Amino acid sequence: MTDDLRREMLNTMVLIRVYEEAILREYHADKGPGFDIGKGLVPGEMHLSAGQEPVAAGLGPHLTREDALTATHRPHHVAIAKGVRLREMTAEIFGRETGLGHGRGGHMHLFDPVTHFSCSGIIAEGLPPALGQAFAFQRRGTDRVAVAVTGEGAANQGAFHESLNLAALWKLPVVFVVEDNEWGISVPRAQSTSVSSNAVRGAAYGIPGIRVEENSVEGVYEAAGEAIARARAGDGPSLIEVHTLRLWGHFEGDAQGYRTDLEGVPGRDPLPTYRHALTAAGIITEADYSAMQASATALVEDAIDFAKESPLPNPAEALDYVFAEGARS
């Protein structure tokens, strides 16, 4: 692992955090008086990924634009790492006509055919589509891979187990990544999951399973590198679980009264942890970090401005871009 790569991963983590902080700011700017989830520039629910940046930053360097990635209702970090266009993604979050889905989908339904990225608000929904993409890649004789990122709660869904079984049976080029942020909405994983690590579930389907501890971006990079190389070589699927962190609430407006670990959460923030590690190793300077923040801020504020200046969809065209158009057999 080179120093340039380490700087690249930190830079990706900084961009993700700056983006999420900006969305947080805009989301809450006009939700009052009180808190009305339907009001404001960004109406509807909002699930932010602050704290989970290492998963995205560790995966991103291994993926090409032609590889596929599916994500969850908390998708912005992996979308950014996959190269989804910030302007169009932000416009979609704001419900604008210039968005990825012409403002029809919002932040939980981001679809970008340019980078082969998609996500959904349905738990474990992204695994079967990743399976289908991997099947297509295999049938076409390519070395492209599909990655399905999901949460630890989804590992108890039927779609998770069905997907692992079929992927193993057909030896598909797919990697399953479970983000264990310790909470399925308000339920701690110990109260919902019978195993201490979902990585052990790979053994039931005859595929490798590994758990990355301590929210380590370098650990994710190494595990993902092995799994993706294995998939490209035609050796079948792998399962990776990352012990990560949900720094903020399940959704914006979540009072988190159920959460017993809040006091220690800031100290586990992966961004200052990795920044200090690279600074101590002489890989970056404080000036380098400031430059990363400035660059990220410029990109993000440009995307926010683009979204705000973009038109709202015409209500008379509400069904456009929702259903496939053209001749049907």
TORTIMAR-819785 format. One record per residue: residue in three letters; x, y, z of N, C-alpha, C in turn; residue number from 1. Coordinates in pm, whole numbers, m for minus. Example, Ala and Ser with C-alpha at 12.3 -4.5 7.8 and 13.67 -1.06 7.14 Angstrom:
BEGIN
VODREN  aa    n_X    n_Y    n_Z   ca_X   ca_Y   ca_Z    c_X    c_Y    c_Z   i
VODREN ala   1319   m569    780   1230   m450    780   1320   m330    780   1
VODREN ser   1285   m225    708   1367   m106    714   1290      3    787   2
***
This chain:
BEGIN
VODREN  aa    n_X    n_Y    n_Z   ca_X   ca_Y   ca_Z    c_X    c_Y    c_Z   i
VODREN met     85   m119      0      0      0      0     89    124      0   1
VODREN thr     73    207   m101    161    323   m116    109    442    m36   2
VODREN asp    197    539    m16    156    661     52     55    739    m32   3
VODREN asp     71    734   m164    m26    801   m251   m165    741   m233   4
VODREN leu   m172    611   m221   m301    545   m200   m361    586    m66   5
VODREN arg   m278    591     37   m328    633    168   m384    775    163   6
VODREN arg   m314    862     93   m365    999     78   m495   1000      0   7
VODREN glu   m503    917   m102   m626    910   m182   m744    864    m97   8
VODREN met   m723    765    m13   m832    715     71   m875    819    174   9
VODREN leu   m778    888    234   m814    995    327   m890   1105    255  10
VODREN asn   m846   1139    136   m912   1244     58  m1058   1206     29  11
VODREN thr  m1081   1079     m2  m1218   1032    m25  m1300   1041    102  12
VODREN met  m1241   1005    215  m1312   1015    343  m1347   1160    376  13
VODREN val  m1256   1252    347  m1282   1394    372  m1396   1443    283  14
VODREN leu  m1393   1407    156  m1499   1450     64  m1635   1398    110  15
VODREN ile  m1640   1273    151  m1766   1216    200  m1817   1291    322  16
VODREN arg  m1729   1318    417  m1772   1385    540  m1818   1528    512  17
VODREN val  m1745   1600    428  m1785   1736    393  m1921   1734    324  18
VODREN tyr  m1941   1635    239  m2069   1623    170  m2183   1598    269  19
VODREN glu  m2164   1503    357  m2270   1469    453  m2299   1587    547  20
VODREN glu  m2198   1659    587  m2220   1778    671  m2299   1884    597  21
VODREN ala  m2274   1898    467  m2348   1997    388  m2494   1955    370  22
VODREN ile  m2518   1826    344  m2655   1777    333  m2729   1791    465  23
VODREN leu  m2659   1764    574  m2716   1782    708  m2760   1926    728  24
VODREN arg  m2674   2019    692  m2703   2162    705  m2825   2202    622  25
VODREN glu  m2828   2160    497  m2938   2200    409  m3068   2132    447  26
VODREN tyr  m3058   2010    496  m3178   1936    533  m3251   2003    649  27
VODREN his  m3175   2049    746  m3235   2108    867  m3261   2258    854  28
VODREN ala  m3216   2320    746  m3222   2466    736  m3365   2519    742  29
VODREN asp  m3460   2445    690  m3596   2498    682  m3701   2393    719  30
VODREN lys  m3671   2311    818  m3766   2210    863  m3860   2263    972  31
VODREN gly  m3836   2384   1022  m3914   2440   1132  m4030   2524   1082  32
VODREN pro  m4110   2579   1176  m4097   2559   1321  m4127   2415   1361  33
VODREN gly  m4064   2373   1470  m4072   2233   1506  m3987   2152   1410  34
VODREN phe  m4030   2032   1379  m3959   1949   1282  m4062   1880   1195  35
VODREN asp  m4076   1928   1073  m4171   1871    978  m4093   1801    868  36
VODREN ile  m4097   1670    866  m4014   1592    773  m4048   1620    627  37
VODREN gly  m4169   1669    602  m4210   1693    465  m4177   1831    413  38
VODREN lys  m4126   1918    501  m4099   2055    460  m3957   2072    406  39
VODREN gly  m3936   2186    340  m3800   2229    310  m3748   2192    173  40
VODREN leu  m3627   2236    149  m3559   2211     22  m3534   2063     m1  41
VODREN val  m3517   1987    108  m3491   1844     97  m3600   1771    175  42
VODREN pro  m3714   1747    114  m3824   1683    186  m3803   1533    200  43
VODREN gly  m3870   1474    300  m3863   1330    319  m3757   1290    419  44
VODREN glu  m3735   1161    431  m3636   1109    526  m3494   1134    475  45
VODREN met  m3400   1129    567  m3260   1147    531  m3174   1058    620  46
VODREN his  m3096    971    558  m3006    879    629  m2863    911    588  47
VODREN leu  m2782    957    681  m2646   1001    649  m2543    899    698  48
VODREN ser  m2428    898    631  m2331    790    651  m2206    832    726  49
VODREN ala  m2210    946    795  m2092    990    871  m2050    880    968  50
VODREN gly  m1921    846    964  m1867    739   1046  m1841    612    967  51
VODREN gln  m1906    599    851  m1891    479    770  m1803    503    647  52
VODREN glu  m1732    614    646  m1646    649    533  m1541    543    499  53
VODREN pro  m1483    471    598  m1379    373    562  m1428    262    470  54
VODREN val  m1555    225    481  m1607    120    393  m1598    165    248  55
VODREN ala  m1645    286    221  m1645    339     85  m1504    365     34  56
VODREN ala  m1422    429    117  m1288    466     74  m1200    344     51  57
VODREN gly  m1224    237    125  m1146    115    107  m1189     34    m14  58
VODREN leu  m1317     42    m48  m1368    m30   m164  m1333     39   m296  59
VODREN gly  m1350    171   m297  m1343    248   m420  m1223    222   m509  60
VODREN pro  m1101    218   m456   m984    204   m544   m980     74   m623  61
VODREN his  m1056    m27   m581  m1054   m157   m650  m1155   m165   m764  62
VODREN leu  m1245    m69   m772  m1356    m79   m866  m1335     11   m987  63
VODREN thr  m1371    m40  m1103  m1370     40  m1224  m1509     97  m1246  64
VODREN arg  m1519    188  m1340  m1650    246  m1373  m1745    139  m1425  65
VODREN glu  m1691     36  m1488  m1775    m69  m1547  m1822   m173  m1447  66
VODREN asp  m1761   m178  m1329  m1810   m267  m1224  m1941   m211  m1168  67
VODREN ala  m2020   m296  m1106  m2149   m254  m1051  m2142   m249   m898  68
VODREN leu  m2218   m157   m840  m2226   m147   m695  m2369   m112   m655  69
VODREN thr  m2424   m191   m563  m2556   m160   m508  m2539   m124   m361  70
VODREN ala  m2626    m33   m315  m2613     18   m179  m2748     21   m109  71
VODREN thr  m2748     75     11  m2865     75     98  m2934    211     97  72
VODREN his  m3022    230    195  m3089    359    215  m2992    464    270  73
VODREN arg  m2872    424    307  m2766    514    355  m2654    509    252  74
VODREN pro  m2671    576    137  m2588    542     22  m2480    641    m19  75
VODREN his  m2480    764     36  m2398    869    m25  m2249    838    m25  76
VODREN his  m2200    773     81  m2056    750     92  m2006    656    m18  77
VODREN val  m2080    546    m41  m2035    453   m144  m2063    508   m285  78
VODREN ala  m2166    592   m298  m2191    656   m427  m2075    747   m465  79
VODREN ile  m2027    824   m369  m1915    914   m394  m1789    834   m429  80
VODREN ala  m1763    728   m355  m1644    647   m380  m1652    576   m515  81
VODREN lys  m1773    548   m563  m1791    482   m693  m1780    581   m808  82
VODREN gly  m1780    711   m777  m1764    811   m881  m1894    870   m933  83
VODREN val  m2004    850   m859  m2131    910   m900  m2116   1062   m902  84
VODREN arg  m2172   1126  m1003  m2155   1269  m1023  m2222   1349   m910  85
VODREN leu  m2143   1433   m843  m2193   1505   m727  m2308   1598   m761  86
VODREN arg  m2298   1670   m870  m2403   1764   m907  m2536   1692   m927  87
VODREN glu  m2534   1589  m1008  m2658   1518  m1040  m2712   1443   m919  88
VODREN met  m2624   1387   m835  m2669   1320   m715  m2735   1418   m619  89
VODREN thr  m2674   1534   m601  m2729   1634   m511  m2861   1687   m561  90
VODREN ala  m2871   1710   m691  m2998   1754   m749  m3107   1651   m727  91
VODREN glu  m3073   1524   m733  m3172   1419   m706  m3217   1423   m561  92
VODREN ile  m3122   1443   m470  m3156   1453   m328  m3250   1571   m302  93
VODREN phe  m3230   1678   m376  m3315   1797   m363  m3445   1785   m444  94
VODREN gly  m3462   1674   m515  m3583   1652   m592  m3595   1739   m715  95
VODREN arg  m3483   1764   m783  m3482   1855   m899  m3474   1779  m1032  96
VODREN glu  m3518   1846  m1135  m3527   1786  m1268  m3391   1744  m1322  97
VODREN thr  m3284   1809  m1278  m3150   1776  m1326  m3086   1660  m1250  98
VODREN gly  m3162   1600  m1159  m3108   1490  m1080  m3092   1361  m1158  99
VODREN leu  m3027   1265  m1097  m3001   1136  m1162  m3130   1072  m1211 100
VODREN gly  m3236   1085  m1134  m3366   1030  m1172  m3468   1137  m1200 101
VODREN his  m3421   1254  m1244  m3507   1368  m1273  m3591   1407  m1150 102
VODREN gly  m3533   1385  m1031  m3600   1425   m908  m3709   1333   m862 103
VODREN arg  m3725   1218   m925  m3834   1128   m890  m3801   1034   m774 104
VODREN gly  m3674   1011   m749  m3638    907   m652  m3593    955   m516 105
VODREN gly  m3527   1071   m513  m3475   1119   m385  m3352   1044   m341 106
VODREN his  m3311   1068   m217  m3178   1022   m174  m3169    872   m153 107
VODREN met  m3280    802   m133  m3273    657   m113  m3283    580   m243 108
VODREN his  m3304    649   m355  m3322    580   m482  m3237    648   m589 109
VODREN leu  m3106    633   m574  m3009    692   m665  m2969    586   m768 110
VODREN phe  m2989    618   m895  m2953    526  m1002  m2866    600  m1103 111
VODREN asp  m2745    551  m1123  m2652    615  m1214  m2597    511  m1311 112
VODREN pro  m2655    497  m1430  m2605    399  m1526  m2463    428  m1574 113
VODREN val  m2419    553  m1562  m2284    588  m1606  m2180    515  m1521 114
VODREN thr  m2206    504  m1391  m2111    438  m1301  m2162    303  m1252 115
VODREN his  m2278    260  m1302  m2338    132  m1262  m2360    127  m1110 116
VODREN phe  m2422    234  m1060  m2452    245   m917  m2603    251   m897 117
VODREN ser  m2651    185   m792  m2792    194   m756  m2808    169   m607 118
VODREN cys  m2922    213   m553  m2951    189   m412  m3101    184   m392 119
VODREN ser  m3143    144   m272  m3285    130   m245  m3312    145    m96 120
VODREN gly  m3433    187    m62  m3475    199     77  m3522     67    136 121
VODREN ile  m3532    m37     57  m3581   m167    104  m3463   m248    158 122
VODREN ile  m3479   m302    278  m3371   m375    343  m3335   m501    261 123
VODREN ala  m3207   m515    231  m3149   m628    157  m3187   m628      9 124
VODREN glu  m3252   m522    m38  m3297   m519   m178  m3182   m519   m277 125
VODREN gly  m3066   m465   m238  m2957   m452   m333  m2884   m580   m367 126
VODREN leu  m2906   m686   m288  m2831   m809   m313  m2876   m883   m438 127
VODREN pro  m3006   m908   m457  m3047   m977   m582  m3009   m901   m709 128
VODREN pro  m3024   m766   m717  m2978   m698   m838  m2828   m713   m863 129
VODREN ala  m2748   m710   m755  m2604   m732   m773  m2578   m872   m827 130
VODREN leu  m2657   m967   m781  m2646  m1104   m829  m2675  m1110   m979 131
VODREN gly  m2780  m1040  m1020  m2816  m1038  m1162  m2709   m975  m1248 132
VODREN gln  m2650   m867  m1197  m2543   m802  m1272  m2421   m894  m1283 133
VODREN ala  m2388   m960  m1173  m2275  m1053  m1175  m2300  m1168  m1272 134
VODREN phe  m2424  m1214  m1277  m2460  m1321  m1370  m2441  m1276  m1515 135
VODREN ala  m2483  m1151  m1543  m2465  m1097  m1678  m2318  m1082  m1712 136
VODREN phe  m2238  m1034  m1617  m2094  m1020  m1642  m2031  m1155  m1673 137
VODREN gln  m2072  m1256  m1597  m2018  m1390  m1618  m2058  m1446  m1754 138
VODREN arg  m2183  m1430  m1791  m2232  m1483  m1918  m2163  m1416  m2036 139
VODREN arg  m2127  m1289  m2019  m2062  m1216  m2128  m1912  m1244  m2135 140
VODREN gly  m1860  m1317  m2039  m1718  m1351  m2041  m1626  m1237  m2003 141
VODREN thr  m1676  m1139  m1927  m1595  m1026  m1885  m1531  m1054  m1750 142
VODREN asp  m1443   m963  m1706  m1388   m975  m1570  m1450   m871  m1477 143
VODREN arg  m1565   m817  m1516  m1633   m720  m1431  m1693   m788  m1309 144
VODREN val  m1705   m712  m1200  m1759   m766  m1077  m1873   m678  m1028 145
VODREN ala  m1956   m737   m941  m2061   m663   m873  m2034   m666   m724 146
VODREN val  m2061   m555   m658  m2046   m546   m513  m2180   m503   m454 147
VODREN ala  m2226   m575   m355  m2350   m541   m285  m2316   m499   m143 148
VODREN val  m2339   m371   m112  m2315   m320     23  m2448   m317     96 149
VODREN thr  m2451   m377    214  m2575   m381    291  m2544   m366    439 150
VODREN gly  m2648   m358    522  m2628   m342    665  m2636   m473    740 151
VODREN glu  m2593   m471    866  m2592   m596    943  m2734   m647    968 152
VODREN gly  m2832   m556    974  m2970   m600    990  m3019   m679    871 153
VODREN ala  m2971   m643    753  m3012   m712    630  m2959   m855    625 154
VODREN ala  m2856   m885    704  m2800  m1019    703  m2895  m1122    766 155
VODREN asn  m3004  m1075    824  m3106  m1165    877  m3225  m1179    783 156
VODREN gln  m3218  m1115    667  m3326  m1122    569  m3308  m1242    477 157
VODREN gly  m3419  m1292    428  m3413  m1404    336  m3334  m1373    210 158
VODREN ala  m3347  m1248    161  m3277  m1210     37  m3126  m1224     52 159
VODREN phe  m3074  m1199    172  m2930  m1212    198  m2888  m1358    179 160
VODREN his  m2957  m1447    245  m2917  m1588    241  m2943  m1650    104 161
VODREN glu  m3054  m1613     41  m3082  m1664    m92  m2976  m1618   m192 162
VODREN ser  m2932  m1493   m176  m2832  m1439   m268  m2697  m1507   m248 163
VODREN leu  m2656  m1527   m123  m2529  m1597    m98  m2533  m1739   m153 164
VODREN asn  m2644  m1805   m134  m2656  m1943   m182  m2644  m1950   m333 165
VODREN leu  m2718  m1866   m404  m2716  m1871   m549  m2581  m1826   m605 166
VODREN ala  m2522  m1723   m542  m2391  m1676   m587  m2286  m1785   m574 167
VODREN ala  m2293  m1860   m463  m2198  m1969   m443  m2223  m2083   m541 168
VODREN leu  m2352  m2114   m561  m2388  m2224   m649  m2342  m2200   m792 169
VODREN trp  m2358  m2076   m838  m2322  m2041   m975  m2183  m1978   m987 170
VODREN lys  m2114  m1969   m874  m1977  m1916   m872  m1971  m1777   m938 171
VODREN leu  m2059  m1688   m894  m2073  m1557   m957  m1967  m1458   m908 172
VODREN pro  m1927  m1364   m994  m1827  m1262   m955  m1892  m1149   m876 173
VODREN val  m1926  m1177   m751  m1993  m1079   m667  m1929  m1080   m528 174
VODREN val  m1921   m962   m467  m1869   m947   m332  m1978   m886   m246 175
VODREN phe  m2009   m950   m135  m2109   m901    m41  m2037   m829     74 176
VODREN val  m2073   m705     97  m2011   m625    203  m2118   m586    304 177
VODREN val  m2101   m628    428  m2196   m596    536  m2136   m486    623 178
VODREN glu  m2208   m375    634  m2168   m266    723  m2232   m288    859 179
VODREN asp  m2152   m328    956  m2203   m349   1092  m2182   m221   1172 180
VODREN asn  m2285   m136   1175  m2274    m13   1256  m2339    m30   1392 181
VODREN glu  m2369   m157   1426  m2413   m198   1559  m2561   m174   1588 182
VODREN trp  m2629   m100   1500  m2769    m68   1526  m2855    m91   1403 183
VODREN gly  m2959   m172   1416  m3062   m185   1316  m3177    m92   1355 184
VODREN ile  m3170     31   1309  m3256    141   1355  m3234    158   1504 185
VODREN ser  m3321    103   1590  m3305    121   1734  m3272     m9   1806 186
VODREN val  m3245   m115   1731  m3220   m245   1790  m3071   m279   1782 187
VODREN pro  m3005   m303   1897  m2864   m342   1892  m2849   m480   1832 188
VODREN arg  m2740   m500   1761  m2724   m626   1688  m2729   m748   1780 189
VODREN ala  m2683   m733   1906  m2682   m847   1999  m2823   m898   2027 190
VODREN gln  m2924   m813   2009  m3062   m853   2035  m3133   m903   1909 191
VODREN ser  m3065   m901   1796  m3131   m942   1673  m3057  m1050   1597 192
VODREN thr  m2929  m1072   1631  m2844  m1160   1550  m2778  m1264   1639 193
VODREN ser  m2787  m1390   1600  m2741  m1499   1685  m2591  m1523   1680 194
VODREN val  m2523  m1462   1582  m2378  m1478   1570  m2309  m1344   1595 195
VODREN ser  m2189  m1348   1647  m2118  m1224   1678  m2059  m1159   1554 196
VODREN ser  m2046  m1234   1447  m1995  m1180   1320  m2068  m1245   1204 197
VODREN asn  m2123  m1162   1118  m2190  m1216   1000  m2091  m1280    902 198
VODREN ala  m1963  m1251    919  m1863  m1310    830  m1864  m1462    839 199
VODREN val  m1900  m1517    956  m1899  m1664    971  m2007  m1728    887 200
VODREN arg  m2105  m1650    843  m2215  m1706    765  m2170  m1746    624 201
VODREN gly  m2056  m1694    582  m2004  m1736    452  m1977  m1885    447 202
VODREN ala  m1935  m1943    560  m1901  m2085    563  m2020  m2173    529 203
VODREN ala  m2140  m2127    563  m2260  m2205    534  m2282  m2223    385 204
VODREN tyr  m2223  m2134    306  m2241  m2140    161  m2110  m2172     89 205
VODREN gly  m2009  m2208    166  m1883  m2249    107  m1804  m2136     44 206
VODREN ile  m1820  m2014     97  m1746  m1900     42  m1664  m1835    153 207
VODREN pro  m1555  m1767    119  m1473  m1702    221  m1550  m1590    292 208
VODREN gly  m1527  m1578    420  m1586  m1469    498  m1481  m1408    588 209
VODREN ile  m1475  m1275    592  m1377  m1206    675  m1443  m1086    741 210
VODREN arg  m1403  m1058    863  m1453   m942    935  m1339   m843    955 211
VODREN val  m1363   m718    920  m1265   m611    938  m1304   m535   1064 212
VODREN glu  m1214   m529   1159  m1242   m465   1288  m1197   m319   1287 213
VODREN glu  m1245   m244   1387  m1198   m109   1419  m1218     m8   1307 214
VODREN asn  m1315    m35   1219  m1347     64   1115  m1224    105   1036 215
VODREN ser  m1139     10   1008  m1009     36    946  m1021     47    795 216
VODREN val   m990    165    740   m997    182    595   m892     96    526 217
VODREN glu   m775     79    587   m673     m4    526   m711   m151    535 218
VODREN gly   m779   m188    643   m830   m325    655   m935   m354    548 219
VODREN val  m1023   m258    523  m1124   m274    418  m1056   m286    282 220
VODREN tyr   m956   m200    258   m886   m202    130   m824   m341    105 221
VODREN glu   m759   m396    204   m693   m525    188   m794   m638    167 222
VODREN ala   m900   m639    249  m1001   m745    237  m1074   m735    103 223
VODREN ala  m1108   m613     64  m1179   m593    m62  m1090   m629   m181 224
VODREN gly   m963   m597   m170   m870   m630   m278   m865   m779   m305 225
VODREN glu   m856   m858   m198   m852  m1003   m213   m983  m1056   m271 226
VODREN ala  m1095  m1006   m218  m1226  m1057   m260  m1256  m1020   m405 227
VODREN ile  m1225   m897   m443  m1254   m853   m580  m1161   m921   m680 228
VODREN ala  m1036   m940   m643   m944  m1014   m731   m991  m1158   m749 229
VODREN arg  m1041  m1217   m644  m1094  m1352   m651  m1213  m1359   m746 230
VODREN ala  m1302  m1261   m735  m1419  m1257   m823  m1378  m1237   m968 231
VODREN arg  m1282  m1147   m993  m1238  m1121  m1131  m1173  m1245  m1193 232
VODREN ala  m1109  m1324  m1110  m1040  m1443  m1160  m1135  m1559  m1187 233
VODREN gly  m1264  m1541  m1154  m1362  m1647  m1177  m1373  m1746  m1063 234
VODREN asp  m1323  m1707   m945  m1324  m1798   m830  m1445  m1781   m739 235
VODREN gly  m1539  m1697   m780  m1665  m1689   m707  m1675  m1579   m603 236
VODREN pro  m1784  m1583   m525  m1815  m1474   m433  m1738  m1479   m301 237
VODREN ser  m1741  m1367   m232  m1683  m1355    m98  m1776  m1270    m13 238
VODREN leu  m1760  m1282    119  m1838  m1205    215  m1742  m1129    306 239
VODREN ile  m1764   m998    318  m1684   m914    407  m1779   m841    501 240
VODREN glu  m1749   m845    630  m1823   m760    724  m1725   m659    784 241
VODREN val  m1769   m534    790  m1685   m427    845  m1751   m373    971 242
VODREN his  m1677   m378   1081  m1727   m318   1205  m1705   m167   1194 243
VODREN thr  m1812    m97   1162  m1804     45   1136  m1883    122   1241 244
VODREN leu  m1922    245   1210  m1982    333   1312  m2087    422   1248 245
VODREN arg  m2205    424   1310  m2305    523   1271  m2288    642   1364 246
VODREN leu  m2222    744   1314  m2187    859   1398  m2310    938   1440 247
VODREN trp  m2409    948   1350  m2531   1023   1377  m2649    927   1387 248
VODREN gly  m2771    980   1389  m2888    897   1408  m2920    809   1289 249
VODREN his  m3014    718   1310  m3058    632   1200  m3111    720   1087 250
VODREN phe  m3184    824   1122  m3233    921   1024  m3227   1058   1091 251
VODREN glu  m3234   1162   1011  m3232   1296   1069  m3367   1324   1135 252
VODREN gly  m3360   1359   1264  m3478   1372   1347  m3485   1262   1451 253
VODREN asp  m3394   1166   1441  m3385   1056   1537  m3326   1108   1668 254
VODREN ala  m3405   1103   1776  m3357   1152   1907  m3257   1057   1971 255
VODREN gln  m3250    933   1924  m3154    832   1971  m3165    805   2120 256
VODREN gly  m3285    814   2175  m3304    785   2317  m3273    641   2352 257
VODREN tyr  m3274    553   2255  m3246    411   2275  m3097    383   2284 258
VODREN arg  m3014    479   2250  m2872    452   2228  m2791    474   2355 259
VODREN thr  m2721    371   2396  m2644    376   2521  m2498    411   2500 260
VODREN asp  m2453    417   2374  m2311    436   2346  m2276    576   2300 261
VODREN leu  m2370    669   2304  m2348    800   2243  m2229    875   2302 262
VODREN glu  m2208    860   2432  m2100    936   2497  m1964    904   2437 263
VODREN gly  m1944    779   2399  m1813    741   2345  m1801    747   2195 264
VODREN val  m1910    782   2126  m1909    780   1980  m1808    876   1917 265
VODREN pro  m1801   1004   1960  m1706   1095   1895  m1562   1046   1897 266
VODREN gly  m1523    977   2001  m1387    927   2012  m1355    814   1916 267
VODREN arg  m1458    759   1853  m1438    651   1757  m1445    700   1612 268
VODREN asp  m1458    829   1594  m1470    888   1460  m1349    847   1375 269
VODREN pro  m1370    781   1261  m1256    730   1182  m1177    838   1110 270
VODREN leu  m1238    955   1088  m1168   1058   1012  m1048   1115   1087 271
VODREN pro  m1065   1167   1210   m946   1214   1283   m848   1101   1315 272
VODREN thr   m900    980   1333   m812    866   1362   m715    843   1246 273
VODREN tyr   m769    839   1123   m682    813   1008   m596    934    975 274
VODREN arg   m652   1050    991   m575   1173    968   m453   1176   1060 275
VODREN his   m472   1149   1188   m361   1154   1283   m258   1045   1254 276
VODREN ala   m306    927   1209   m213    820   1176   m123    859   1059 277
VODREN leu   m180    922    958   m100    962    842     m9   1080    874 278
VODREN thr    m57   1169    959     27   1281   1001    147   1231   1080 279
VODREN ala    120   1140   1174    228   1085   1257    331   1010   1175 280
VODREN ala    286    949   1066    378    873    980    449    962    879 281
VODREN gly    418   1091    878    481   1183    784    426   1173    642 282
VODREN ile    309   1111    626    252   1092    493    177   1216    447 283
VODREN ile    117   1289    542     53   1416    511     96   1519    615 284
VODREN thr     79   1645    581    100   1755    674    m34   1820    704 285
VODREN glu    m35   1909    801   m159   1982    830   m202   2065    709 286
VODREN ala   m104   2116    636   m137   2192    514   m203   2102    409 287
VODREN asp   m155   1979    398   m217   1884    305   m362   1859    342 288
VODREN tyr   m387   1841    471   m523   1813    516   m614   1934    492 289
VODREN ser   m563   2051    518   m641   2173    493   m674   2186    344 290
VODREN ala   m580   2148    259   m605   2154    115   m712   2054     74 291
VODREN met   m711   1935    136   m815   1836    108   m952   1891    145 292
VODREN gln   m960   1953    261  m1087   2009    306  m1135   2121    214 293
VODREN ala  m1043   2206    174  m1079   2318     85  m1128   2267    m50 294
VODREN ser  m1060   2169   m105  m1100   2112   m233  m1238   2046   m223 295
VODREN ala  m1257   1969   m115  m1386   1901    m95  m1498   2002    m78 296
VODREN thr  m1473   2107     m3  m1575   2209     21  m1615   2276   m109 297
VODREN ala  m1518   2307   m195  m1548   2371   m323  m1636   2280   m409 298
VODREN leu  m1603   2151   m416  m1682   2057   m495  m1824   2044   m441 299
VODREN val  m1834   2033   m311  m1964   2010   m248  m2054   2133   m259 300
VODREN glu  m1998   2250   m232  m2080   2372   m240  m2124   2400   m383 301
VODREN asp  m2039   2363   m480  m2080   2374   m620  m2199   2284   m648 302
VODREN ala  m2196   2162   m595  m2307   2069   m616  m2435   2118   m548 303
VODREN ile  m2421   2174   m428  m2537   2228   m356  m2598   2344   m435 304
VODREN asp  m2513   2434   m484  m2562   2548   m562  m2632   2501   m689 305
VODREN phe  m2572   2401   m756  m2632   2346   m877  m2772   2293   m849 306
VODREN ala  m2785   2219   m738  m2915   2162   m703  m3018   2272   m674 307
VODREN lys  m2978   2371   m597  m3072   2478   m560  m3117   2559   m681 308
VODREN glu  m3029   2573   m778  m3061   2653   m897  m3135   2573  m1004 309
VODREN ser  m3146   2443   m985  m3211   2358  m1084  m3363   2363  m1068 310
VODREN pro  m3438   2345  m1176  m3584   2352  m1168  m3645   2230  m1101 311
VODREN leu  m3761   2252  m1038  m3839   2142   m986  m3908   2072  m1103 312
VODREN pro  m3937   1943  m1090  m4009   1874  m1198  m4147   1935  m1219 313
VODREN asn  m4194   1928  m1342  m4327   1974  m1376  m4428   1870  m1327 314
VODREN pro  m4523   1907  m1238  m4620   1809  m1188  m4696   1737  m1298 315
VODREN ala  m4715   1803  m1411  m4787   1740  m1522  m4707   1625  m1583 316
VODREN glu  m4578   1618  m1553  m4491   1513  m1607  m4446   1416  m1499 317
VODREN ala  m4527   1404  m1393  m4488   1325  m1276  m4458   1179  m1309 318
VODREN leu  m4524   1123  m1409  m4504    982  m1443  m4393    960  m1544 319
VODREN asp  m4339   1068  m1599  m4226   1052  m1690  m4104   1000  m1614 320
VODREN tyr  m4025    916  m1678  m3903    859  m1621  m3927    760  m1508 321
VODREN val  m4053    729  m1482  m4085    633  m1376  m4100    492  m1436 322
VODREN phe  m4164    483  m1550  m4183    356  m1617  m4102    353  m1747 323
VODREN ala  m4061    235  m1788  m3988    219  m1913  m4079    258  m2029 324
VODREN glu  m4024    335  m2122  m4103    378  m2236  m4053    310  m2363 325
VODREN gly  m4140    305  m2464  m4102    243  m2590  m4187    122  m2620 326
VODREN ala  m4153     54  m2728  m4232    m60  m2773  m4219   m176  m2675 327
VODREN arg  m4328   m245  m2653  m4329   m364  m2568  m4380   m482  m2647 328
VODREN ser  m4315   m594  m2632  m4357   m714  m2704  m4468   m785  m2628 329
***
